[in-house]
Amino acid sequence: MSANDHEPSTANRFALVTGAGSGSGRAIAIALAEDGCDVGILGRRTEALEETATAIRALGRRTCILSTDVCDESAVAAAMEVFLAWSGGRADVLVNAAGIPGPLLGETIGELKVKDFDAVMATNLRGPFLLMSHLLPVMCRQGNGRVINIGGNHGMRGRAGRASYASSKWALRGLTRSAALEVGKHGVTANLVAPGAIAVDRMRQRWADQAEAEGVSEAVVLERYVQSLGVALQRTNDTADVVAAVRFLAGEGGRNITGQEIVVDGGVIV
């Protein structure tokens, strides 16, 4: 019988979510609390983390706020000491959701500044590596654990003018697969969820402004948008879609899945 044949469900486990102050990270942290986890939340903005913490506590779950930059090795090490002291030395689920898009003005290689490239790689790749470096050994000693990295579908195909972001997400796939091979014998899984563009408030406002400027309905603007991306399902991606994939991998459904990538983009990558 393997170490994880009787692995517990998501309930009564300790999770850590990075980038938990906003967006997908915040939604994932709250969802894991809904599923019964006590959740450590890590990010740079304390005020935003406090809002996430309030939502988690309202669900009757415990939370630990870690105001930390995932790029800072010493700060991450200190934060992990605090988290493990709080959790009693356990780490059952790690979701690396912190990430930045990098320059959005379409700078090509040769125009893209080295400092901007380095900043994206530091957050999107070095950050997950640092968290995994601290918590994978804990999971291996336990004999079970789930690592879920949030990638992106640009890491499946590349994107002109987004070299830094696409490179970071390609590399995160390699990190995830390598980890899966290293820790599988200990009953630990490592997988990646790769969203497409998510219809966050910023994007919805942009579509509304465009519709007003052109004198057309928002539905027309949205239809053009999904067609330009080649979305098979012809609808935008929502944060809830990403959350559902994470919940699946963190729960019983993900018990025997490792080293895999779930693309959540409505059928752009097919």
Residue pairs with C-beta under 8 A, 6 or more apart in sequence:
2 187
3 143
3 144
3 186
3 187
4 143
4 144
4 187
4 255
7 144
7 187
7 255
8 92
9 35
9 36
9 251
9 252
10 32
10 35
10 36
10 37
10 93
10 247
10 250
10 251
11 35
11 36
11 37
12 36
12 37
13 36
13 37
13 38
13 90
13 92
13 93
14 37
14 38
14 39
14 40
14 87
14 88
14 90
14 91
14 92
14 93
15 29
15 32
15 37
15 38
15 39
15 40
15 92
15 93
15 94
15 95
15 250
16 39
16 40
16 41
16 42
16 83
16 91
16 93
16 94
16 95
16 131
16 135
17 25
17 28
17 29
17 32
17 39
17 40
17 41
17 42
17 95
17 97
18 25
18 42
18 43
18 70
18 95
18 96
18 97
18 98
18 127
18 128
18 131
19 25
19 26
19 42
19 43
19 70
19 96
19 97
19 98
19 99
19 150
20 26
20 28
20 29
20 39
20 41
20 42
20 43
20 49
20 52
20 97
21 41
21 43
21 44
21 45
21 48
21 49
21 51
21 52
22 43
22 45
22 48
23 97
23 198
23 200
23 239
24 97
24 150
24 195
24 198
24 239
24 242
24 243
25 43
25 95
25 97
25 98
25 150
26 48
26 51
26 52
26 55
27 239
27 240
27 242
27 243
28 95
28 97
28 242
28 243
28 246
29 39
29 41
29 52
29 56
29 95
30 52
30 55
30 56
30 59
31 243
31 246
31 247
32 39
32 93
32 95
32 246
32 247
32 250
33 39
33 55
33 56
33 59
33 61
33 63
34 59
35 247
35 250
35 251
36 61
37 61
37 92
37 93
38 61
38 62
38 63
38 64
38 87
39 56
39 61
39 62
39 63
39 64
40 63
40 64
40 66
40 83
40 86
40 87
41 49
41 52
41 53
41 56
41 63
41 64
41 65
41 66
42 49
42 66
42 68
42 70
42 79
42 83
42 98
42 131
43 49
43 66
43 67
43 68
43 98
44 67
44 68
44 69
45 67
46 65
46 67
49 65
49 66
49 67
50 65
52 63
53 63
53 65
56 62
56 63
57 63
64 82
64 83
64 86
64 87
66 79
66 82
66 83
68 75
68 76
68 78
68 79
69 75
69 76
70 76
70 96
70 98
70 123
70 126
70 127
70 128
70 130
70 131
71 122
71 123
71 126
71 127
71 130
73 130
76 127
76 130
76 131
76 134
77 134
80 131
80 134
80 135
83 91
84 90
84 91
84 138
89 138
90 138
90 142
91 135
91 138
91 139
91 142
91 145
92 139
92 142
92 144
92 145
92 146
93 145
93 146
93 148
93 250
94 131
94 132
94 135
94 139
94 145
94 146
94 147
94 148
95 148
95 149
95 150
95 246
95 250
96 127
96 128
96 131
96 132
96 147
96 148
96 149
96 150
97 150
98 123
98 127
99 123
99 124
99 127
99 150
99 152
99 168
100 119
100 120
100 123
100 124
101 120
101 162
101 165
102 116
102 117
102 119
102 120
102 162
102 164
102 165
102 168
103 112
103 113
103 116
103 164
104 162
105 161
106 160
106 161
106 162
107 113
107 116
107 161
108 160
108 161
108 163
109 163
112 163
112 164
116 164
117 163
117 164
117 167
119 164
120 164
120 165
120 167
120 168
121 164
121 167
121 168
121 171
123 168
124 165
124 168
124 169
124 172
125 168
125 171
125 172
125 175
128 149
128 172
128 175
129 175
132 147
132 175
132 179
132 190
135 145
135 147
136 145
136 147
136 179
136 182
136 183
136 188
138 145
139 145
139 147
139 183
139 186
139 188
140 183
140 186
140 188
141 186
143 186
143 187
144 186
144 187
144 188
145 183
145 187
145 188
145 189
146 188
146 189
146 191
146 249
146 250
146 254
147 176
147 179
147 188
147 189
147 190
147 191
148 191
148 192
148 193
148 246
148 249
148 250
149 172
149 175
149 176
149 190
149 191
149 192
149 193
150 192
150 193
150 194
150 195
150 242
150 246
151 169
151 172
151 173
151 176
151 192
151 193
151 194
151 195
151 261
152 165
152 166
152 169
152 194
152 195
152 196
153 194
153 195
153 196
153 263
153 265
153 268
153 269
154 162
154 165
154 166
154 169
155 166
155 168
155 169
155 170
155 171
155 172
155 173
155 194
156 194
156 261
156 263
156 269
157 166
157 269
158 166
158 170
159 165
159 166
169 194
172 192
173 192
173 261
176 190
176 191
176 192
176 259
176 261
177 190
177 259
179 190
180 189
180 190
180 191
180 258
180 259
181 259
183 189
183 190
184 258
184 259
188 258
189 249
189 254
189 255
189 257
189 258
190 258
190 259
191 249
191 254
191 257
191 258
191 259
191 260
191 261
191 262
192 260
192 261
192 262
193 242
193 245
193 246
193 249
193 261
193 262
193 264
194 261
194 262
194 263
194 264
194 265
194 269
195 237
195 241
195 242
195 264
195 265
196 229
196 231
196 237
196 263
196 264
196 265
196 266
196 268
196 269
197 203
197 229
197 236
197 237
197 265
198 236
198 237
198 238
198 239
198 242
199 236
199 237
199 238
200 239
207 218
207 221
207 222
207 225
208 218
210 221
211 217
211 218
211 220
211 221
214 221
222 236
223 234
225 236
226 234
226 235
226 236
226 266
227 234
229 268
230 268
231 265
231 266
231 267
231 268
232 266
232 267
232 268
232 270
233 266
233 267
234 266
235 266
236 266
237 264
237 265
237 266
241 264
242 264
245 262
245 264
248 254
248 262
249 257
249 262
263 269
